[in-house]
Amino acid sequence: MTATWNGDPEQANKTVHRIAAEGAVYHATSDHVVFVEQGELAVEKPAGEVKVGDSLALIDLPRSPEQIDLTETEAWLLGVFVAAAEIDSKGQVTLTIPDPTLTSRLAASWRKVSGGSCDRLGASRLQLSGNSAYGDYLRSELYSKSQDKRIPKRILNAGDRERLAFLDGFKAVSPLAGDSFTVQTPSALLAAGLYWMSITTLQQPAWIATEPQGDCLQYQIHVNATPPQGTTRAQVITAEPINYQGWLFDLATTSGTFHAGVGQGWIHNSPRRGETFVTRKITRAIARIVAGKQKKLFLGNLDSQRDWGYAKDYVRAMWLMLQQDEPDDYVIATNETHSIRKFLDLAFNFVNLNWEDYVEFDPRYLRPAEVDLLIGDPSKAKEKLGWEPSITFEQLVALMVDSDLKAIGVESPTGQSIIDRAFIRQDSGHMVD
């Protein structure tokens, strides 16, 4: 759901609210439902009704199930870059180092990781050169598309030792000291990453505070510090409407980001297809005919040709689309077309029946604006996503017939598994005309 608010009181039901607790900060439209604690239960409550003193139903912070290998030297270097580096569109890395004693370690680490060199631009200003390709990579890892700093995904998915090395690098060029410190940043992504690492890696208590500065909201992460007296991580400290201009994507994602492309999925089929759709209408009728519960099947134009694919394959394509770094549009199809007549041939053949003995024409099922031929070109999805259909048209028909036979409680008249017959025939190279 998306919503926008322009300050008009008549749009108050779409006012964007900022809800802040020590363990969470979020923005949502007033009608967006969130969970708050009520005794030992978590109950739903619209964001616009959340008040100071309520307790949010916080979840345990997740831990990465996988670990990415990288050296502690690179992890330390990435920590320095997140805290102090600027990387331009050409991959040029510059940074300000307040402690001159770190210069030699920084130069050595850069040389080990990238093979490049370190040049002074002033008393505390340094430029790292010699590997623009690595600089380009760093820019994509350290900045979001909105140019907010963030902790690289490689660090978030690394082991504890590497994450500690990253934090050492971050603290080395930040005005931080000891186990207790505060980090302030305008980047919600960086704040979320530091908060997560404080609890899961440092295993130290942390709490969040926000401070508006003009049009910018500053996030403060207090690590191993004493929270405001009498509060808990879940207790709401601030609940207020904000003057938000623009679009708000009211979605929750594990990554904290959202992008969308268009997947044009050509006609998808599966045993779950609606019973009024022609292919499912055919397979359901076959099961009822075999069971003695139906005698005739009435259809319209049998010569219409369609590109029928397997719904499970199309969902897999959707998942692959969401794994891409950039949103894009794709056509998901089989690049094959088959007529309704062909579907009838295959489906009735699986139960050793002749469709012409059961199917009759009914003009009520003719479409006023019939499209005779539909076929999709999935070449882009194949090239960029590595996607291909996992089953053939014949196997798809078999899956649907078999499912409807089982649903009605009858077996195939052939005494053989329809699925086995379809897949064995395909594996043996048998071609169906």
N, C-alpha and C positions, 0 to 999 in steps of 0.2 A: 504494500500500500504506500502511496506517496501523498504528501500533503504540503500545502504552502500556506503561509499566513502573512498578510500584509499590514497588520496592525489594526484592521477594521474590527470594532467590537462585535459586529454581526458575525464575524468568523471566529468568535471566541472558542467554539467547540473544536477548532483546529489549532488552538494556541499551542506553541511548542513549550514544553516545560523542561527545566533542568532540575534533576533530582541528584543530590550528592550525599553520600555517606562516607565513612572512613574507608570502606572497602569497595566502593563502586561509585561511578559518576556516569549518568546517561542523560541523553536528550530524547524526548519522545513527544508525539502529539498527545493532547489531553485525553483522547479516547483509547490510546494504546494500553492494553492490559498488561500489568506487571504482577509479580508475586510478592506478597508481604507476609511476614510471620504473624500468626494469630495463635498464641499458645504453642502447641507442638505441631501445628499444621501450617501449610503454605496456602494462602487464599489469593484469589485474583482481585485486583483493584485497578481501576483506570488511573493512569499517570496523573491526570488532573485532580484526583482526589487524594493523592499521597501527601501527607503532612509531616512537618518536622516532628520527630519523636517516634514515627513509625519505624518498624524494623523490616528491612528488605530480606527476602529469602535468598541469601547468597549461596552459590554453589562452591564446592571445593575447586581450587585452581587445578586445571589439568596438567599432566606431565607428558612430555613427548614420548610416544611409544618407540620411536626410532632414533638412532644416533648417527650424526654425520661426522666423519673423521676430518679434523683439521689440526694443524700444529698449534701449540700454545703460543708460539711466536706470532702467528697470524691472528689468533684470537685476541692477543694483547693489542696488536696493531689496529684491529677493527674497533676495539674499545676506544683507543685514542682518536680514531677518525670520527666515530659517532659523537664524541664529546667536543672535538675541536676542529675538524677538517671541513673545508669547503671544496666541492668538486664541480667544476664547470661542465658545460655540454660537450667539451672536447676531451674530457677525462683528465684534466689538469688538476692535481691535488695540491692545495695550499692549506696551511694551518698555522695557528699561533700557539706557541709553547711558552707558558709563563715561567717555567723552570728550565733554565739553560742546561742544567745537568742531564736532562732527558734527551738532548739533541743527539748525542752519540748513540744511545740505545735506539732511538727512533730511526736514525740513518742505517744502523746495522740491521734492524728488523725489516725495514723497507727493502734493503739490498737482498736479504735472505729470501723474502717472499716474492718480490717482483723482479729482482735483478737490476733495479734502477738506482738512481743517485739522489742525494739530498743537497739542496742549495739554499743558502741564506738570502733572504730578501730584506733583512733588517735585524734588529737586536733580538726579536722573538718571533719573527715571521719566517716560515720555511716553505720551500717549494719542492715537491717530490716529482721527479721526472724519470724518463727512461722506459716507461711501460704504459703507454696510453691505453692499450687494450685492457689492462688490469684496472686502470682508472675508470674506464667506461663501465666495467663490471661493478666496481665499487659504487659508482653513482646509482646504478640500478638497484643495488642491494641496500644502500644507506638512505635512499629517498623514495617516498611514495610518489605517485603520479601528481599529487597536489604539492609536491616538494617539501613534505614534512619529513623530518629525520625519523628514523626507525632503527630498531635492532635488526641486523641481518638474520634472515631465516636460518642460515647455516649455524649461527650462534644459538638461536632458540632451540634448535634440534641437535645440538652437540651434547657432549657429556659434561658432567659437573666441573671437571678439571678445566676444560676449555672455557666454560662460561665464567668460572672464577678468574681466569686469565683475562677475559674480556673486561670484567668489572675492574680488575686491577689497572688495565689500560685506561678505562673510562675515568677512574678516580685520579690517576696520575696527572691528568691535565685539567682536572676540575678542582675548584676550591673546596675539596672534601677532605675530611680527616677522620681517622678512627672508625669504629664500627657504627657510630651514629652519625648520620649525615642527611641532608635534604637536597634533592635535585629539583630544579624548576625548569619547565620547558613549555613552549606553546604547542608542542606536538602531542596529540592524544595517543598516537601510535607509540612514540618513544616512552611516554609515561606508563602506558599499559605494559610494555615490555619490561621496563625497570621494576614496576610493581610485582610483576610475575616472577622475575628473577630474584628479587629480594626475599620472597617467601619460599620459593621452591629451591633456589640455589644457595643463597646465604642462610636460609632457614632462620631469618630474623623477622620479627613483626614489622609491618609497614602500614602506613595509613596515607590516605589521599586527601588533599585539600585543593580548592580552586580559588583563583583570584582574578576577576575581570580586570583587564588593563586596556581601556579604550574599547576597540572592537575585537580585541584578542582575549582569549581565555588562557590564563597561565595555569598549568597543572603542577602541583607540588607533591613530590613523593618523599615522605619522611620515613627513613629506614632506621629501625631500632631506636626510635625516639618515643618519648612519652606522649600519648595522645591526649586530646582535651579531656579534662577530668569528667568522669561520670558518663562517658560515651563508650559505645561498642562499635566494632567494624560495620555492623549491619544497620545501626541507628541513623536515620535520615537527619542530616544537619541543615540542609538547604532544600527547599521545594518551592520553586518560583517560576512564573512564566517569563520567557525571554523574548525580545524583539528579534525574531529570526526571519530573515528575508531569503526567499529562494525555496528550493525543493528539499524535502527531507525524505530519504528512503527509510521507511519504518520497517526495517528488516533486521533480523538477528542472524549473524553468521559467525562461525568459529574463528575465521580469519580477521573479522572486524572490517573487511572490505567487501565491495559488491560490484560486479560488472555483469553486463548482460549482452548477449548477441541473439540473433534470430536463427532458430533451427527450423527449417521448413521440412517437416517430416512427411514424406509421401506415405500413402495410405497404410497405416499400421494395423496388423492383425495379430490376434493371439486367442487362446481359449477364453479370455475374458472380454472379448469384443461384445458390444451390445447386441442383443438378440434380434433387433430390427435391421441391423446392417447385413447386407446381402450374403457375405461369406459365412457369418455366424448363423444366419437364417437357414442356410443350406446345411451346415453340419449339424445343427440342432434338429432339423427336420429328418436328416438321415437316421439319427439315433432314435427318434420317435417312430420312424418307419420300421426299423429293425425290431423295435420293441412292440410293434403292432398297435401303436397309439395314433398313427397318422397314415393317411393313404395318399395324399397329394401335396405337392409343393407348388405354389403359384408365384411366378416371377415375371418380370418385364423383359427388357432388352437383354438378350444373352450375348450379344456381340460387343458390348462395351468392354474396353480393355483398360486395365489398371495396373499400376506399379505397386504390388502388394508386398510389404516387408513385415518382419517379425517385430512386434512391439518391444520385446526385450532387447533386441539389437538397437532399436532407436533410443531407448533409455540409456544404453551404454554410450551411444553417441552424444547424448546430452551431457553425461558425466565427463566425457572427454573434452567437450566444449568448455566446461567449467574449469578444467585443469590448465587452460591456456593462459599465458600472461596477459594477452590482449584479447578483448572481446571481438568477435567476428561473426559473420553470417555464413551458414552452411546449408546445403541441401542434403538431406538424408534419404536415400532411396536405394533400390536394388539395381536400377538401370535395366530392368526387365519388365515387360508388360505381358499380361495374360488376360484372356477374355473370361467372362463369367461362364461361358460354355466349357472352357478348359478346366475351370475350377470344378464344375459339375462332373466332368469326365474323371478327374482324379479322385474326388471325394467319394463318389458312388462306387468307383472301381475298388476302393479299399475295403468295401463290404460286399464285393461281388454282385453288385446290382447295376442295372442299366438305367441311367437317369431318365432316359426318354419314356420309360414306363411310369414315371412318377411326377414329372415336371410338366406343368401346363402354363400357357401364356395367359396373363391377365393385364389388360391395358391400363388398369389403375396404377400399376407400378412403373409406367413409362414417365420419364421426367420431361417436363415442358422444354427445358434447355439442356439436353443431354450432351455431354462431352464424350466423344467416341473413344479418344485415346489419351491416356495420361501416363507419362513416364518421366522420371527424375534423373538428373546427372549428379552422382555423388563424388565426382572426381576430386573436388576440392577437399571434401572430408577425408577421402582416402589418402590424399597427398599430405595434408597438414595434421590430421588427427590419427592417421594410421588405422582408420575405421573401415571395416568390411562386414557384410552380412555373415552371420555364423551358420545359417542354415539355408537350404534351397527352398524354392517355391513348393516343390513336392513334399518336402519334409514339414513345411509350415501347415499345409493342408492336412497331413497325417496327424500332426499334433492336435489340431482343432477337432478332427473327427474322433480321435481317440478320447479326448477330454469329454466330449458330449456323450459318447457311449458310456463312459464310466459314470458320468453324472446321473444318467437315467438308470444305471444298474444293469446294463446288458453287455455281453461280450461280442467281439467281432465274429460274424458268421463264418469266417475263414478258419477260426480257431488259432490264428496266429496274431502276434502283436503287430498292430498297424505301425507303430513307431519303428519296431525292428525292421519291418519290411521296407519302409521308406528309407531308412538310413543305410541298410545293407545294399539296397539297389543303387543308391547314390554312390556309396563307396566302391561298388564293383564296376562303376563306369556306365551303368545302364542309363540310357537317355530316354526321356519321355517326350514324345512329340506334342 
